[in-house]
Amino acid sequence: MKKKEKTYPRVEVIWVDAQERGEIGWNNLKEQLKFAKKPCPIVRNVGYEVARDDDHISLLHSIGDEECSSIEKIPKACIKNIITLKEE
């Protein structure tokens, strides 16, 4: 009897990423203050949703029978939208 394959929904997560800028040692204050006022980047990730709770969502980009890609955990506080993608 063939083992039933577990399926996970494919989702697109739109979220705000944190940023850090500067070199070890001294940095130009004027440039750093200018960068401080810029908005954080909006990022889009597409993957298989393998877990979701009150704190975060976890995505895998590749899933095999016994292996998978690295996992990405995105904090819920950073998420702007989660879109479930339709299978073709």
ChimeraX commands (.cxc) that place a marker at each C-alpha (Angstrom):
marker #1 position 0.00,0.00,0.00 radius 0.5
marker #1 position 1.42,3.37,-1.05 radius 0.5
marker #1 position 1.90,5.89,1.75 radius 0.5
marker #1 position -0.37,8.94,1.34 radius 0.5
marker #1 position 1.67,11.99,0.49 radius 0.5
marker #1 position 1.20,14.96,2.85 radius 0.5
marker #1 position 0.46,18.15,0.97 radius 0.5
marker #1 position 1.09,21.69,2.11 radius 0.5
marker #1 position -0.53,24.84,0.73 radius 0.5
marker #1 position 1.59,27.08,-1.47 radius 0.5
marker #1 position 1.48,30.66,-0.25 radius 0.5
marker #1 position 2.93,34.04,-1.03 radius 0.5
marker #1 position 3.94,36.00,2.07 radius 0.5
marker #1 position 4.37,39.77,1.76 radius 0.5
marker #1 position 6.36,41.14,4.65 radius 0.5
marker #1 position 8.54,44.01,5.86 radius 0.5
marker #1 position 12.21,43.11,6.28 radius 0.5
marker #1 position 14.51,44.55,8.91 radius 0.5
marker #1 position 17.70,46.25,7.72 radius 0.5
marker #1 position 21.11,47.01,9.08 radius 0.5
marker #1 position 23.65,49.27,7.45 radius 0.5
marker #1 position 27.19,50.25,8.29 radius 0.5
marker #1 position 30.71,48.97,8.59 radius 0.5
marker #1 position 32.69,47.91,11.64 radius 0.5
marker #1 position 34.18,51.03,13.12 radius 0.5
marker #1 position 33.16,54.56,12.31 radius 0.5
marker #1 position 30.41,55.45,9.83 radius 0.5
marker #1 position 29.38,58.78,8.37 radius 0.5
marker #1 position 26.64,60.19,10.63 radius 0.5
marker #1 position 24.94,62.20,7.87 radius 0.5
marker #1 position 24.67,59.11,5.62 radius 0.5
marker #1 position 23.40,56.93,8.47 radius 0.5
marker #1 position 20.73,59.47,9.46 radius 0.5
marker #1 position 19.61,59.70,5.82 radius 0.5
marker #1 position 19.36,55.88,5.64 radius 0.5
marker #1 position 17.45,55.80,8.97 radius 0.5
marker #1 position 14.56,57.72,7.39 radius 0.5
marker #1 position 14.12,55.35,4.43 radius 0.5
marker #1 position 11.33,52.75,4.73 radius 0.5
marker #1 position 12.23,49.11,5.29 radius 0.5
marker #1 position 11.98,46.95,2.16 radius 0.5
marker #1 position 8.85,44.98,1.31 radius 0.5
marker #1 position 9.73,41.36,0.52 radius 0.5
marker #1 position 7.70,38.59,-1.17 radius 0.5
marker #1 position 8.36,34.92,-0.49 radius 0.5
marker #1 position 6.61,31.98,-2.12 radius 0.5
marker #1 position 6.77,28.54,-0.55 radius 0.5
marker #1 position 5.00,25.63,1.07 radius 0.5
marker #1 position 3.41,26.60,4.38 radius 0.5
marker #1 position 4.43,23.89,6.86 radius 0.5
marker #1 position 3.55,25.68,10.10 radius 0.5
marker #1 position 1.72,28.78,11.33 radius 0.5
marker #1 position 0.97,29.99,14.84 radius 0.5
marker #1 position 0.41,33.28,16.68 radius 0.5
marker #1 position 4.10,34.23,16.32 radius 0.5
marker #1 position 5.29,33.19,12.86 radius 0.5
marker #1 position 4.74,31.32,9.59 radius 0.5
marker #1 position 7.23,28.70,8.35 radius 0.5
marker #1 position 7.91,28.08,4.64 radius 0.5
marker #1 position 9.84,25.45,2.73 radius 0.5
marker #1 position 10.79,26.16,-0.86 radius 0.5
marker #1 position 11.37,22.51,-1.84 radius 0.5
marker #1 position 9.98,19.28,-0.40 radius 0.5
marker #1 position 10.90,15.71,-1.31 radius 0.5
marker #1 position 9.80,12.38,0.17 radius 0.5
marker #1 position 12.43,12.52,2.91 radius 0.5
marker #1 position 14.36,15.73,2.30 radius 0.5
marker #1 position 13.61,19.42,2.08 radius 0.5
marker #1 position 15.18,22.82,1.57 radius 0.5
marker #1 position 16.14,25.10,4.42 radius 0.5
marker #1 position 13.17,26.50,6.34 radius 0.5
marker #1 position 12.30,30.17,6.55 radius 0.5
marker #1 position 10.42,31.53,9.56 radius 0.5
marker #1 position 8.82,34.95,9.16 radius 0.5
marker #1 position 7.56,36.75,12.30 radius 0.5
marker #1 position 3.83,37.57,12.19 radius 0.5
marker #1 position 4.56,41.15,13.30 radius 0.5
marker #1 position 6.42,41.69,9.98 radius 0.5
marker #1 position 3.74,40.19,7.73 radius 0.5
marker #1 position 1.51,42.49,5.68 radius 0.5
marker #1 position -0.40,39.77,3.75 radius 0.5
marker #1 position -0.55,36.01,3.15 radius 0.5
marker #1 position -2.03,34.83,-0.15 radius 0.5
marker #1 position -2.88,31.15,-0.72 radius 0.5
marker #1 position -1.91,30.24,-4.28 radius 0.5
marker #1 position -4.14,28.06,-6.41 radius 0.5
marker #1 position -2.75,24.82,-7.80 radius 0.5
marker #1 position -2.87,24.52,-11.58 radius 0.5
marker link #1:1,2 radius 0.2
marker link #1:2,3 radius 0.2
marker link #1:3,4 radius 0.2
marker link #1:4,5 radius 0.2
marker link #1:5,6 radius 0.2
marker link #1:6,7 radius 0.2
marker link #1:7,8 radius 0.2
marker link #1:8,9 radius 0.2
marker link #1:9,10 radius 0.2
marker link #1:10,11 radius 0.2
marker link #1:11,12 radius 0.2
marker link #1:12,13 radius 0.2
marker link #1:13,14 radius 0.2
marker link #1:14,15 radius 0.2
marker link #1:15,16 radius 0.2
marker link #1:16,17 radius 0.2
marker link #1:17,18 radius 0.2
marker link #1:18,19 radius 0.2
marker link #1:19,20 radius 0.2
marker link #1:20,21 radius 0.2
marker link #1:21,22 radius 0.2
marker link #1:22,23 radius 0.2
marker link #1:23,24 radius 0.2
marker link #1:24,25 radius 0.2
marker link #1:25,26 radius 0.2
marker link #1:26,27 radius 0.2
marker link #1:27,28 radius 0.2
marker link #1:28,29 radius 0.2
marker link #1:29,30 radius 0.2
marker link #1:30,31 radius 0.2
marker link #1:31,32 radius 0.2
marker link #1:32,33 radius 0.2
marker link #1:33,34 radius 0.2
marker link #1:34,35 radius 0.2
marker link #1:35,36 radius 0.2
marker link #1:36,37 radius 0.2
marker link #1:37,38 radius 0.2
marker link #1:38,39 radius 0.2
marker link #1:39,40 radius 0.2
marker link #1:40,41 radius 0.2
marker link #1:41,42 radius 0.2
marker link #1:42,43 radius 0.2
marker link #1:43,44 radius 0.2
marker link #1:44,45 radius 0.2
marker link #1:45,46 radius 0.2
marker link #1:46,47 radius 0.2
marker link #1:47,48 radius 0.2
marker link #1:48,49 radius 0.2
marker link #1:49,50 radius 0.2
marker link #1:50,51 radius 0.2
marker link #1:51,52 radius 0.2
marker link #1:52,53 radius 0.2
marker link #1:53,54 radius 0.2
marker link #1:54,55 radius 0.2
marker link #1:55,56 radius 0.2
marker link #1:56,57 radius 0.2
marker link #1:57,58 radius 0.2
marker link #1:58,59 radius 0.2
marker link #1:59,60 radius 0.2
marker link #1:60,61 radius 0.2
marker link #1:61,62 radius 0.2
marker link #1:62,63 radius 0.2
marker link #1:63,64 radius 0.2
marker link #1:64,65 radius 0.2
marker link #1:65,66 radius 0.2
marker link #1:66,67 radius 0.2
marker link #1:67,68 radius 0.2
marker link #1:68,69 radius 0.2
marker link #1:69,70 radius 0.2
marker link #1:70,71 radius 0.2
marker link #1:71,72 radius 0.2
marker link #1:72,73 radius 0.2
marker link #1:73,74 radius 0.2
marker link #1:74,75 radius 0.2
marker link #1:75,76 radius 0.2
marker link #1:76,77 radius 0.2
marker link #1:77,78 radius 0.2
marker link #1:78,79 radius 0.2
marker link #1:79,80 radius 0.2
marker link #1:80,81 radius 0.2
marker link #1:81,82 radius 0.2
marker link #1:82,83 radius 0.2
marker link #1:83,84 radius 0.2
marker link #1:84,85 radius 0.2
marker link #1:85,86 radius 0.2
marker link #1:86,87 radius 0.2
marker link #1:87,88 radius 0.2
view
